[in-house]
Amino acid sequence: MDDGKLSLPAPGPLTPAAPAPDADGARAGDPFAVPPRGVRGTARDLRRRIGGALAAAVALVVKFFSAIKGVLLLAPKLKVLTTAGTAFVSVAAYALFWGWTFAVGFVVLLFVHEMGHVIQLRREGVKASAPMFIPFLGAVVAARSLGENALAEARVGLAGPVLGTAGAAVCWAVAEATGSDLLRALAYVGFFLNLFNLLPVVPLDGGRAMAAMAPWMWFVGLAALIALAFVYPNPILLIIIALGAFEAWRRWKLLRGSSLEQAAYYRVSPRNRALVGAVYVGLIAALALGMYETHILSAAGHSFRSL
């Protein structure tokens, strides 16, 4: 019945509105939502991960050196182990790029070169160690001196390239007889190795020869190496330049000093200076000819692994 009054429907139960999601998609009222990770939280996690990685690396290094501590203490007393061990490490390093067969031959050529220094040092009355190999830097021989004077130093310096040239020549001769490209490539690298060592820069062999001929050539050789490093950037060249600059400056100051001992050390007769010069120039000519005759690398590059 219509009684003239307006009637309204009864209100229903109120339903709470869903909260709007925040920037990360998590609801503000959801107790189970993952809280947003801000920039500070991300940086903190990154620092924690880096710190954990560094701690693990340090622990690994400490554990490694603890394990080989006995070997490190014993190695200096075992000359054969030092030479054989460093030779094996060098072979493994070179084999990564050139293959095992070429790497073994290359280390043998290095050994022959260094034995030239050892033999001459002992002829000069200087006790010398067996060669110790350093991957990608060659090998070194330890001795308390290089002889009594600059002439003896030149003989010691040139003895390495003389015997090294002979070793490369043997590879060349066998390669001609057998047709082995591997031995021909080894001969080429051997000739190049000894020719490079004749650069007039200390501590290279050519720098030792210049001590008896013309010490000022140290700076000419250093300038040539710097120019070569600009044309062919190489970390090994930079190391040689740094060592050469330091040694040349140190020895030049001693040479120009008033020490009678230094003056006597560099006093070489004209005859002996001419003999050293003849051997030096003769080696350069022989090594350049050897490189020319044994060059088998193509312009596009040649992998020694395929020889």
C-alpha positions in Angstrom: 0.0 0.0 0.0 1.2 3.4 -0.9 1.3 5.5 2.2 3.0 8.5 0.6 6.5 7.9 2.4 9.7 7.2 0.5 11.4 3.9 1.4 15.2 3.2 0.9 16.7 -0.2 0.5 18.6 -1.6 3.6 22.3 -1.0 3.4 24.5 -4.1 2.7 27.7 -5.0 4.7 30.7 -2.8 4.0 33.6 -4.4 2.1 37.0 -2.9 2.7 38.7 -1.6 -0.5 41.8 -3.5 -1.6 44.9 -1.4 -1.0 46.7 -0.1 -4.0 49.9 -1.9 -4.9 53.1 0.0 -4.3 55.8 0.7 -6.9 57.2 -2.9 -6.5 53.8 -4.6 -6.9 53.5 -5.5 -3.1 50.4 -4.7 -1.3 50.8 -2.4 1.7 48.5 -4.4 3.9 49.7 -7.8 2.9 51.7 -9.3 5.8 53.1 -12.0 3.5 54.3 -9.7 0.8 58.0 -9.5 0.1 59.3 -6.1 1.2 60.7 -3.9 -1.5 64.5 -3.9 -2.0 65.8 -0.5 -2.4 69.1 0.7 -3.7 70.8 0.4 -0.3 69.7 -3.1 0.1 71.0 -4.1 -3.4 74.4 -2.4 -2.7 74.6 -4.1 0.7 74.0 -7.5 -0.9 76.6 -6.8 -3.6 79.2 -5.8 -1.0 78.4 -9.0 1.0 78.9 -11.2 -2.1 82.2 -9.5 -3.1 83.4 -9.8 0.5 82.6 -13.4 0.6 84.3 -14.1 -2.7 87.5 -12.3 -1.6 87.5 -14.2 1.7 87.2 -17.4 -0.2 90.0 -16.4 -2.5 92.3 -15.5 0.4 91.5 -18.7 2.2 92.4 -20.6 -1.0 95.7 -18.9 -1.5 96.6 -19.4 2.2 95.7 -23.1 1.9 97.7 -23.4 -1.3 100.9 -21.9 0.1 100.5 -23.9 3.3 100.4 -27.1 1.2 103.5 -26.2 -0.8 105.5 -24.5 2.0 107.8 -27.5 2.3 108.4 -27.6 -1.5 109.2 -23.9 -1.5 111.7 -24.2 1.3 113.4 -27.2 -0.4 113.4 -25.9 -4.0 116.5 -23.6 -3.7 118.5 -26.5 -2.5 117.5 -28.7 -5.4 119.1 -27.2 -8.5 117.9 -30.0 -10.8 114.4 -29.6 -9.5 114.5 -25.9 -10.0 115.7 -26.2 -13.6 113.4 -29.1 -14.6 110.4 -27.7 -12.7 110.6 -24.2 -14.3 111.3 -25.8 -17.7 108.1 -27.9 -17.4 106.1 -24.9 -16.4 107.4 -23.0 -19.4 106.6 -25.8 -21.7 103.1 -26.0 -20.4 102.7 -22.2 -20.8 104.0 -22.1 -24.4 102.0 -25.2 -25.3 98.8 -23.3 -24.7 99.6 -21.2 -27.8 101.9 -23.3 -29.9 101.3 -26.9 -29.0 103.5 -29.3 -27.1 106.0 -30.3 -29.7 107.0 -26.8 -30.6 107.0 -25.7 -26.9 109.4 -28.5 -26.0 111.7 -27.5 -28.9 111.5 -23.8 -27.9 112.5 -24.5 -24.3 115.4 -26.7 -25.5 116.7 -23.8 -27.6 116.4 -21.4 -24.6 118.4 -24.0 -22.6 121.1 -24.1 -25.2 121.4 -20.3 -25.3 121.6 -20.0 -21.5 124.2 -22.8 -21.3 126.4 -20.6 -23.4 126.4 -18.1 -20.6 127.0 -20.8 -18.0 130.0 -22.3 -19.8 131.6 -18.9 -20.3 131.0 -17.7 -16.7 132.7 -20.8 -15.4 135.6 -20.2 -17.9 135.9 -16.8 -16.3 136.1 -18.3 -12.9 132.6 -17.3 -11.8 130.3 -19.8 -10.2 127.0 -19.8 -12.1 123.7 -21.5 -11.4 121.8 -23.7 -13.8 119.3 -21.9 -16.0 115.9 -21.1 -14.5 113.0 -20.6 -16.9 110.5 -17.8 -16.7 107.4 -18.3 -19.0 107.3 -15.6 -21.8 110.4 -13.9 -20.5 113.0 -16.6 -21.4 115.4 -17.8 -18.8 118.0 -16.5 -16.4 121.3 -17.6 -14.9 122.3 -16.4 -11.4 126.0 -15.4 -10.8 127.7 -13.1 -8.3 129.3 -11.2 -11.2 129.9 -11.3 -15.0 133.7 -11.3 -14.8 136.5 -9.1 -13.8 136.0 -6.4 -16.4 133.9 -5.2 -19.3 135.7 -7.5 -21.7 134.8 -10.5 -19.6 131.2 -9.3 -19.4 131.1 -9.0 -23.2 132.5 -12.6 -23.6 129.8 -13.9 -21.2 127.1 -11.9 -23.0 128.1 -13.0 -26.5 128.6 -16.7 -25.5 124.8 -17.1 -25.2 124.0 -16.0 -28.8 127.0 -17.9 -30.1 125.9 -21.3 -28.7 122.2 -20.4 -29.3 123.0 -19.7 -33.0 124.7 -23.1 -33.2 121.6 -24.7 -31.8 119.3 -23.0 -34.2 121.7 -24.0 -37.1 121.4 -27.7 -36.0 117.6 -27.4 -36.2 118.0 -25.9 -39.7 120.4 -28.6 -40.9 118.1 -31.4 -39.7 115.1 -29.7 -41.2 116.8 -29.6 -44.6 117.7 -33.3 -44.3 114.3 -34.5 -43.2 112.0 -31.8 -44.7 110.5 -31.1 -41.2 108.6 -27.8 -41.1 108.6 -28.1 -37.3 112.4 -28.0 -37.1 112.5 -25.2 -39.7 110.1 -23.1 -37.7 112.2 -23.8 -34.5 115.3 -22.8 -36.4 113.7 -19.5 -37.5 112.5 -18.7 -33.9 115.9 -19.7 -32.5 117.6 -17.3 -35.0 115.2 -14.5 -34.1 115.5 -15.1 -30.3 119.3 -14.7 -30.5 119.1 -11.7 -32.8 116.7 -9.9 -30.5 119.1 -10.6 -27.6 121.8 -8.7 -29.4 119.9 -5.4 -29.1 122.4 -3.0 -27.3 120.3 -2.8 -24.2 121.2 -4.0 -20.7 120.3 -6.6 -19.5 120.2 -8.2 -23.0 123.3 -9.8 -24.4 123.9 -7.0 -26.8 124.1 -4.6 -23.9 126.8 -6.7 -22.3 128.8 -6.5 -25.5 128.4 -2.7 -25.6 130.0 -2.5 -22.1 133.3 -3.3 -23.9 132.6 -1.5 -27.1 130.6 1.7 -26.6 128.5 2.0 -23.4 126.7 5.1 -24.8 124.9 2.7 -27.2 122.8 1.6 -24.3 120.7 4.7 -24.8 120.5 4.2 -28.5 119.2 0.7 -28.0 116.8 1.9 -25.4 115.4 4.5 -27.8 115.0 1.8 -30.5 113.1 -0.4 -28.1 110.8 2.4 -27.1 110.0 3.1 -30.8 109.4 -0.6 -31.3 107.0 -0.7 -28.4 105.0 2.1 -30.1 104.8 0.2 -33.3 104.2 -3.2 -31.7 102.8 -2.7 -28.2 103.8 -5.6 -26.0 104.0 -6.0 -22.2 107.3 -7.9 -22.5 108.9 -5.0 -24.4 107.7 -2.6 -21.7 109.3 -4.8 -19.0 112.6 -4.8 -20.9 112.4 -1.1 -21.4 111.8 -0.5 -17.7 114.7 -2.7 -16.7 117.0 -1.3 -19.4 116.3 2.3 -18.5 117.0 1.7 -14.8 120.2 -0.4 -15.4 121.6 1.9 -18.1 121.2 5.0 -15.9 122.7 3.3 -12.9 125.7 2.0 -14.8 126.2 5.3 -16.7 126.4 7.2 -13.4 129.0 4.8 -12.1 130.9 5.0 -15.3 131.0 8.8 -15.2 132.0 8.9 -11.6 135.4 9.4 -10.2 135.9 5.7 -9.1 139.2 4.3 -10.2 137.7 0.8 -9.9 134.9 1.6 -12.5 137.4 3.2 -14.8 139.6 0.1 -14.7 136.5 -2.1 -15.3 135.6 -0.4 -18.6 139.2 0.0 -19.8 139.4 -2.2 -23.0 142.2 -2.2 -25.5 141.4 -1.2 -29.1 142.3 -4.7 -30.3 139.9 -6.4 -27.9 137.2 -3.8 -28.7 137.6 -4.6 -32.4 137.4 -8.4 -31.7 134.2 -7.9 -29.7 132.8 -5.7 -32.5 133.7 -8.3 -35.1 131.9 -11.1 -33.2 128.9 -8.9 -32.6 128.5 -7.8 -36.2 129.2 -11.3 -37.5 126.5 -12.8 -35.3 124.0 -10.2 -36.5 124.8 -11.1 -40.1 124.6 -14.8 -39.5 121.3 -14.6 -37.6 119.7 -12.3 -40.2 120.7 -14.8 -43.0 119.4 -17.7 -40.9 116.1 -16.0 -40.5 115.8 -15.3 -44.2 116.6 -18.9 -45.1 114.2 -20.5 -42.6 111.3 -18.1 -42.8 108.2 -20.2 -43.5 105.4 -18.1 -41.9 102.7 -16.9 -44.3 101.6 -13.3 -44.3 98.2 -14.4 -42.9 99.8 -16.1 -39.9 100.8 -19.7 -39.3 99.9 -21.9 -36.4 102.8 -23.9 -35.0 100.3 -26.5 -33.9 99.8 -27.6 -37.5 103.5 -28.2 -38.1 
